[in-house]
Amino acid sequence: MDDCLFCRIVAGEIPSRQVYADDTAIAFLDINPWHVGHSLVIPRRHVADLTSDATALTEIAPAISATASLLIDRLGADGLNLLSSTGATAGQEVFHFHVHLVPRYAHRPGLRELMVREPGIDLDRVYAQLIQQD
């Protein structure tokens, strides 16, 4: 879809800090993160939301799992939240199905609430940490 932000990211028309990719999905850092490492996992094909295609979640499940492991292993997250909104009323802003993976850190107790943004996150530093070669 020409007017879909995420389809344009998949096509390489809009840059992203991609941290994972496979044949069916990509994951990239959210440009306005709630916490360090906040990433989005999206299907490569356009699917409007979770309820638009019964296979979409299953299709991106391996990417969700791989990205979650990456966030925990490379950033030292103690846990993470998985969130997907369907429809404007639920807070969906980009109408291309996506899953938020939000790392959580025990040493940041003041940031217990999911939707409170952590100030001063350096996306380039986080990106470099996630894509480092072993």
N, C-alpha and C positions, 0 to 999 in steps of 0.2 A: 504494500500500500504506500503510495507516494507521500501521503501526508502523515504517516505514522513515524514518530520519533524513533521508536525502537527498531522498526524495519529499516530505517535509514542507518542506524548504528550497525545492524547486522550486515547491511550492504557496504559498510565502510565509508559511507558518505559523511557521517558525523563521527568524530573521534571519541574513543572511550578508553578507559583504563581496564582492558580486558584481563581477567585473571584466570579464566577457564574457557575452553571451547571443545566441543565435540561435533559430531555430524548433525545433531538435532537441537543443540542449545549453546548459548554462550552466557558467561557471567562476567559482570564488570562492576567496578566500584560505583556506588551511588554518588552523584555530584553534590548532594546536600545531605551528608550522612548523619544518622542519629548517634552512632558510635563508631570508633575506629574499626575499619574493615567492612562496614555496612555495604553489602553487595546485592545486586539484583541478578536473578537467573531468569532467562527468557527463552522461549522456543525460537528457533531460527525462522520458522514460518509464522505468518500472522494468525494469531488467535486472539480475539477481543478480550476474553476473560475466562475465568475458570469454568464457567458453565456453558461456554460456547462450543466446547469440544471435549467430550468425555475422555479422550485419550491424551490430552495435553499435559496433565500433571504427571501421568505415568511416563510419558515421553521425556520429560525433563528431570525425572527423579534421579537418574545417575549423575547428572550435572549438579543437582542440589546436594547430593551426598558428597561428591568430590569437592565442591566448593566449601561446604561446611567443614570438611576435614582440613582443607587448606587453611581456612581461617583459624581453626583451633591449633593446628601444628605450627604455622608460621607466625601467628600473632599472639599466641599464648592465651587465647580466649578460654574462659572457664566454662562457658556454655554459650548458647545462642538461641535467638528467637527466629521462628519461621513465620512469615506473615504474607498473606495475599488478600487483596481487597477486590471485590467484584461489584462494579457499579459506582457511580458518582456518590450516592448516598453513603456508601461504605468507605469513601475516601479515595477511590481509584482515580488517578489523575491522567495516566497514560493508558489508553485503551488498547493495549497489547498485553496479553497475559504475562504477569511477572510475579516472582516470589522474592520477597525481601529476606535476606539472611543477615541478622543483626547480632554480631558477636557481643557477648556480655563478659565483664571483667569483675572479679570479686574485689579487687583492690580499688575499685571506683564505686564505693557504696552510695555516693550521692547521685548516681545515675541509674537508679533502680527502675525508674519509669521508662518504658519503651520509647515513647515518642518525644522525649526531651532530648534535644540535640546537644551533643558534646561540643563545646566551642574549641576553635583552633586546630582542627584536624588537618594535617598536612597530607593531602591525597597523594602527592608524588612520592613521599616517603613510604606511605603505607603500600602503594603500588609496587615500589621497588622491593619491599620486604616480601610481598606475596609472590612475585614472579622470579625471585632469585633462583639461580640454577644450583642444583645440589652437586 
